[in-house]
Amino acid sequence: MSGNLKVDKVINNNLVRTLKEGKEALIMGKGLGYKKQRNDFIDETLIERIYIIDESDDNNYLEALLSNIPYVYVRTTNEIVRYASNSLDKNLGDTIWLGLTDHIYHAIDRAKKGLHVRNVILWEISRFYNHEYLIGKEALKIIEKRHGVKLHDSEAGFIALHLVNAQMDDVIKIQETMNIIEKQKKVIDIVKYHYGIELNESSIQYDRFMTHIKYFVRRISKGKNIPKDNLNLGLADVIKTKYPNEYKCAKRIEAYVYKETNFKLSEDEIVYLAIHIRRVIEESY
């Protein structure tokens, strides 16, 4: 059944450009562009994906990218994104879809040629973003079922990075996400080295600690501290006096951050770190 959308340009049988609510959009669906001409109405029952073109997008690049990727890969990505959105209970939006489609297409192409790209932070991804990594593992099963190609676990990690990136407030590049994960690992290593122990990864406090570190590293990557006056000054004095070793460990993290980023942590940020360090250490002995 045709609707109000009209064809502006037919890119191929499965991809057309249109105007949707005053914005350029790429519409995808099997056979959607077949025998269509400009100003023909689009059969909206065939639509499987609508990508609204942002002002910062390169139209020619997007059209070339999607026109060169067989439509079966679009359907594969649609299935993976639907699964991920349901599992995470989040609307991941169009940003992940485009990058993930391109990644999956080239990952399968490399695998067919016997090529393998090693994911150097796979362990960190599986620990710090376990939910996204498990979704990545499920995505590999979907890919194998649809394309008959078994991808290496490294690809589950790369898919997880796309998911992590899609959930961040700002759209950032995958390389930046990898840098953030590497900083998270370094902060955890500082705590382990300071106390000379392994942290209890099965504890609730470990999960809470990891969540705090994730947001902590994201903040400092943007050059931000936690909002001022969030911490009671009296409590700050108590923490420094009662838990001097935890405070010292937090100061070590402060030194690392300043060395790497030239960013100065606020006293609130340092004390909050000390509180979370204390909680996770209590469950690790």
Secondary structure, DSSP 8 states (H G I E B T S, - for coil): -EEEEEEEEEEETTEEEEEETTEEEEEE-TTTTTT--TT-EEEGGG--EEEE--TTS-HHHHHHHHHTS-HHHHHHHHHHHHHHHHHHTS--HHHHHHHHHHHHHHHHHHHHTT-----TTHHHHHHHTHHHHHHHHHHHHHHHHHHS----HHHHHHHHHHHHHHHSSS---HHHHHHHHHHHHHHHHHHHHHHTS---TTSHHHHHHHHHHHHHHHHHHTT--S-TT-S-HHHHHHHHHH-HHHHHHHHHHHHHHHHHH-----HHHHHHHHHHHHHHHHTT-
